[in-house]
Amino acid sequence: MDGQAHYGWARLNVTICLLRSPGCLPGNQITETLTGYAYDTVPNQGLLAGQTTATPEPGTLGLLALGSLGLGFWRRRKAVASQQ
């Protein structure tokens, strides 16, 4: 736009029909469907796609630690109960 570069992406579903397949007509071998797109209106600026945070939330790590601690106590309790 106006001689400046703008970056973006497009997601396509592409279906290829083989001529021997039922219902496949000559001239209709490839079908494309646009399922998503994005572009940046700011020139010369890259567009981020996918996950933009590098680390999980601190609360998630805390819950994971508590769960692993709980599993350790559960296994120990199960081992003590089986010895009796």
Secondary structure, DSSP 8 states (H G I E B T S, - for coil): -TT----EEEEEEEEE--TTSTT--TT-SEEEEEEEEEE-SSTT-----S---SS--HHHHHHHHHHHHHHHHHHHHHHHHHH-
